[in-house]
Amino acid sequence: MYKIIIDSCGELTEELKADGHFVNVALEMEVNGERIVDDETFDQLSFLKKVKDSPVGPKSSCPSPESYMQWFRGEEDHIYIVTLSKELSGSYNSAELAKQLFEEENGKDAKQIYIFNSRSASVGETLIGMKVQECEEAGLSFEDTVAKTEQYIDGQTTYFVLETLETLRKNGRLSNLKAFVANTLNIKPVMGSTPDGLICQLGQARGMKKALKKMVEEVVSGLKDSENRVLAISHCNCPQRAKEVKEEILKLAKFKKVVVVDTAGISSMYANDGGVIMAV
């Protein structure tokens, strides 16, 4: 038996929520002094308004070790954890501490536990969890599942386009002048993940439509063997935009499966209203 634990930056589809093997462990956010838990109580529209109205940028905090450990205590003997890139969050380190504490209490042979550094976020994490399940359902051993999934992570890339740079500006990650120029000229950066799990700018375009088209081109240019890969798209409160992106990329490439989901709390915090994230 197995359990796949994904921190709440990785969105679960309704199908995965109902599956029984997947669970989310919640991160928390703070907006202007108010704490918001990224779980089933998260209200995206209310959150986006609070972020827009706040003079300071939202902050996030990683799950506690105990929030991971509670899922180690079930009947499952194979435990897989998928976290946000360790370069961007303390979620991985918290999961490592949870594993260490659990093994100190119960012995190293009590469970087989492995923590994947996604080197990604959002639906990048989701796809990793789905790869784990694919391996488990195919009857692979714990060790082979880990090896195959790590190999999958090596070949995965995440891309995103933001509607606004305000959260980055408020968090001090972008100068006021750069944000002002970008917003004034309607310039949208096309961003992507690096092999180490950091964020880089791949390009930019004037206007959201052109930026999304450029993102699709970036995705397709780096694709190999797309017919055997799953494409995932998450969007922050813009289902029509996500639909158009899906239709655009399907004109250029075929996939084994395409998953589309609305962003949960942490992804909504960074993507902002109108942002689109893709992983493959």
C-alpha positions as CSV (number, residue, x, y, z in Angstrom):
1,M,0.0,0.0,0.0
2,Y,1.2,3.5,-0.7
3,K,0.5,7.1,0.1
4,I,1.5,10.2,-2.0
5,I,1.8,13.4,0.0
6,I,2.0,16.6,-1.9
7,D,2.4,20.0,-0.2
8,S,-0.5,22.4,-1.1
9,C,1.4,24.2,-3.8
10,G,0.7,21.1,-5.9
11,E,-2.9,21.2,-6.9
12,L,-4.9,18.0,-6.8
13,T,-7.6,17.4,-9.4
14,E,-11.0,16.2,-8.3
15,E,-10.0,12.8,-9.7
16,L,-6.9,12.7,-7.6
17,K,-8.7,13.9,-4.5
18,A,-11.2,11.0,-4.8
19,D,-8.5,8.5,-5.6
20,G,-7.6,7.7,-1.9
21,H,-3.8,7.6,-2.4
22,F,-3.2,11.4,-2.6
23,V,-3.3,14.0,0.2
24,N,-2.2,17.6,0.4
25,V,-0.3,19.1,3.4
26,A,-1.2,22.7,3.8
27,L,1.2,25.7,3.7
28,E,-0.1,29.0,5.2
29,M,-0.1,32.5,3.9
30,E,-0.2,35.9,5.5
31,V,-1.8,39.0,3.9
32,N,-1.5,42.2,5.8
33,G,-1.4,40.4,9.2
34,E,-4.1,37.9,8.4
35,R,-3.3,34.2,8.4
36,I,-4.8,32.0,5.6
37,V,-4.5,28.2,5.5
38,D,-4.1,26.7,2.0
39,D,-6.6,23.9,2.4
40,E,-10.2,23.1,1.5
41,T,-11.3,26.3,3.2
42,F,-9.2,28.5,0.8
43,D,-11.4,31.1,-0.9
44,Q,-9.5,32.2,-4.0
45,L,-11.5,35.3,-5.0
46,S,-11.5,36.6,-1.4
47,F,-7.7,36.0,-1.2
48,L,-7.0,37.8,-4.5
49,K,-8.9,40.8,-3.3
50,K,-7.0,40.9,-0.1
51,V,-3.7,40.7,-1.9
52,K,-4.7,43.5,-4.3
53,D,-5.8,45.7,-1.5
54,S,-2.7,45.1,0.7
55,P,0.1,47.6,0.6
56,V,2.6,44.9,1.4
57,G,3.2,41.6,-0.4
58,P,1.7,38.3,0.9
59,K,4.0,35.9,2.7
60,S,3.9,32.1,3.0
61,S,5.1,29.6,5.6
62,C,5.9,25.9,5.1
63,P,4.0,23.0,6.7
64,S,5.2,21.8,10.1
65,P,6.9,18.4,10.4
66,E,3.9,17.1,12.4
67,S,1.6,17.9,9.5
68,Y,3.6,15.5,7.4
69,M,4.1,12.9,10.1
70,Q,0.3,12.5,10.7
71,W,0.2,10.8,7.2
72,F,3.0,8.4,8.1
73,R,0.9,6.7,10.7
74,G,-1.6,4.9,8.4
75,E,-1.4,1.4,7.0
76,E,0.7,2.3,4.0
77,D,4.2,1.0,3.9
78,H,5.4,3.1,1.0
79,I,5.3,6.9,1.7
80,Y,6.2,9.3,-1.1
81,I,6.4,13.1,-0.5
82,V,6.5,15.8,-3.2
83,T,7.4,19.3,-2.1
84,L,8.0,22.7,-3.6
85,S,11.5,23.3,-5.0
86,K,13.8,23.3,-2.0
87,E,15.4,26.5,-3.5
88,L,12.1,28.3,-3.1
89,S,10.6,27.0,0.1
90,G,11.3,25.3,3.5
91,S,8.7,22.6,2.7
92,Y,11.3,20.0,1.7
93,N,13.4,20.6,4.9
94,S,10.3,20.3,7.0
95,A,9.4,16.9,5.3
96,E,13.0,15.7,5.9
97,L,12.7,16.6,9.6
98,A,9.4,14.8,9.8
99,K,11.0,11.6,8.3
100,Q,13.9,11.9,10.7
101,L,11.6,12.2,13.8
102,F,9.3,9.4,12.6
103,E,12.3,7.0,12.2
104,E,13.7,8.0,15.5
105,E,10.4,7.1,17.2
106,N,9.6,4.0,15.1
107,G,12.8,2.7,13.6
108,K,14.1,3.1,10.1
109,D,12.4,-0.2,9.0
110,A,8.9,0.9,10.0
111,K,8.1,2.5,6.7
112,Q,9.8,3.2,3.4
113,I,9.7,7.0,3.0
114,Y,11.1,9.1,0.2
115,I,11.0,12.9,-0.3
116,F,11.1,14.3,-3.8
117,N,12.4,17.8,-4.3
118,S,10.2,18.7,-7.2
119,R,12.5,21.5,-8.4
120,S,9.1,22.9,-9.5
121,A,5.8,24.1,-8.1
122,S,2.1,23.9,-8.7
123,V,1.1,21.4,-11.4
124,G,4.8,20.4,-11.7
125,E,4.4,18.7,-8.3
126,T,1.0,17.2,-9.4
127,L,2.6,15.5,-12.4
128,I,5.4,14.1,-10.2
129,G,2.7,12.6,-7.9
130,M,1.0,11.1,-10.9
131,K,4.2,9.5,-12.1
132,V,4.7,7.9,-8.7
133,Q,1.2,6.4,-8.9
134,E,1.9,5.2,-12.4
135,C,5.0,3.3,-11.2
136,E,3.2,1.9,-8.1
137,E,0.2,0.7,-10.1
138,A,2.6,-1.0,-12.6
139,G,3.9,-3.0,-9.7
140,L,7.4,-1.5,-9.5
141,S,9.3,-1.8,-6.2
142,F,9.7,1.2,-3.9
143,E,13.3,1.6,-5.1
144,D,12.4,1.5,-8.8
145,T,9.5,3.9,-8.3
146,V,11.9,6.4,-6.7
147,A,14.5,6.0,-9.5
148,K,11.9,6.3,-12.3
149,T,10.3,9.3,-10.7
150,E,13.7,11.1,-10.1
151,Q,14.5,10.4,-13.8
152,Y,11.1,12.0,-14.7
153,I,11.9,15.1,-12.6
154,D,15.2,15.5,-14.4
155,G,13.2,15.8,-17.7
156,Q,10.4,18.0,-16.5
157,T,10.1,21.7,-17.0
158,T,7.6,24.3,-15.6
159,Y,6.6,27.5,-17.4
160,F,4.4,30.4,-16.4
161,V,3.2,33.8,-17.5
162,L,2.0,36.4,-14.9
163,E,-0.7,39.0,-15.6
164,T,0.8,41.4,-13.0
165,L,4.2,41.8,-11.4
166,E,2.7,43.5,-8.3
167,T,3.3,40.6,-5.8
168,L,7.0,40.4,-6.9
169,R,7.3,44.1,-6.5
170,K,5.7,44.1,-3.1
171,N,7.9,41.3,-2.0
172,G,11.0,43.2,-3.0
173,R,11.9,40.8,-5.8
174,L,11.5,43.4,-8.5
175,S,12.3,47.1,-8.5
176,N,9.5,49.6,-8.5
177,L,10.9,51.1,-11.8
178,K,11.0,47.7,-13.6
179,A,7.4,46.9,-12.4
180,F,6.2,50.3,-13.4
181,V,7.8,50.1,-16.9
182,A,6.4,46.5,-17.4
183,N,2.9,47.5,-16.3
184,T,2.9,50.7,-18.2
185,L,4.1,49.1,-21.4
186,N,2.0,46.0,-20.8
187,I,5.1,43.7,-21.0
188,K,4.6,40.2,-19.7
189,P,7.6,38.0,-18.8
190,V,7.6,34.4,-19.8
191,M,9.2,32.5,-17.0
192,G,10.5,28.9,-16.5
193,S,12.2,26.6,-14.0
194,T,15.9,25.9,-14.1
195,P,17.3,22.3,-13.6
196,D,18.2,23.3,-10.1
197,G,14.6,24.4,-9.2
198,L,15.1,28.2,-9.5
199,I,13.2,30.6,-11.7
200,C,14.5,32.2,-14.9
201,Q,13.1,34.5,-17.5
202,L,12.8,32.8,-20.9
203,G,11.5,35.9,-22.8
204,Q,8.8,38.5,-22.8
205,A,6.1,39.9,-25.0
206,R,3.8,42.9,-25.1
207,G,0.4,41.8,-24.0
208,M,-0.9,38.6,-22.4
209,K,-2.0,37.0,-25.7
210,K,1.5,37.3,-27.2
211,A,3.2,36.2,-24.0
212,L,1.0,33.0,-23.7
213,K,1.8,32.2,-27.4
214,K,5.5,32.6,-26.7
215,M,5.1,30.3,-23.7
216,V,3.5,27.7,-25.8
217,E,6.3,28.0,-28.3
218,E,8.9,27.6,-25.5
219,V,7.1,24.4,-24.3
220,V,6.9,22.9,-27.8
221,S,10.5,23.7,-28.6
222,G,11.7,21.7,-25.6
223,L,9.4,18.7,-26.1
224,K,10.6,15.2,-26.8
225,D,8.3,12.2,-27.1
226,S,5.2,14.3,-26.3
227,E,2.8,11.5,-27.2
228,N,3.9,9.7,-24.1
229,R,3.9,12.7,-21.7
230,V,1.2,14.3,-19.6
231,L,0.7,18.1,-20.0
232,A,-0.6,20.0,-17.0
233,I,-2.0,23.5,-17.0
234,S,-3.0,25.5,-13.9
235,H,-4.7,28.9,-14.0
236,C,-5.5,31.5,-11.5
237,N,-9.2,32.4,-11.9
238,C,-9.0,32.4,-15.8
239,P,-10.5,29.1,-17.1
240,Q,-11.1,30.5,-20.6
241,R,-7.5,31.6,-20.9
242,A,-6.4,28.2,-19.8
243,K,-8.7,26.6,-22.4
244,E,-7.3,28.8,-25.2
245,V,-3.7,27.9,-24.2
246,K,-4.6,24.2,-24.2
247,E,-6.2,24.5,-27.7
248,E,-3.1,26.4,-29.0
249,I,-0.6,23.8,-27.8
250,L,-2.7,20.9,-29.0
251,K,-2.4,22.3,-32.5
252,L,1.3,21.9,-32.3
253,A,1.8,18.7,-30.2
254,K,0.0,15.6,-29.0
255,F,0.0,14.4,-25.4
256,K,-1.0,11.2,-23.6
257,K,-3.2,13.3,-21.4
258,V,-3.9,17.0,-20.6
259,V,-4.8,18.1,-17.0
260,V,-6.3,21.5,-16.3
261,V,-6.9,22.8,-12.8
262,D,-7.4,26.1,-10.9
263,T,-4.6,27.2,-8.7
264,A,-4.8,26.6,-4.9
265,G,-3.6,29.1,-2.4
266,I,0.2,29.2,-2.7
267,S,0.1,29.1,-6.5
268,S,-2.6,31.8,-6.5
269,M,-0.3,34.0,-4.4
270,Y,2.5,33.9,-6.9
271,A,0.5,33.6,-10.2
272,N,-1.9,36.4,-9.2
273,D,-5.3,36.8,-10.9
274,G,-5.0,35.7,-14.5
275,G,-1.7,33.9,-14.3
276,V,-1.1,30.6,-16.2
277,I,1.3,27.8,-15.3
278,M,2.3,24.8,-17.5
279,A,4.4,21.8,-16.7
280,V,5.4,18.8,-18.9
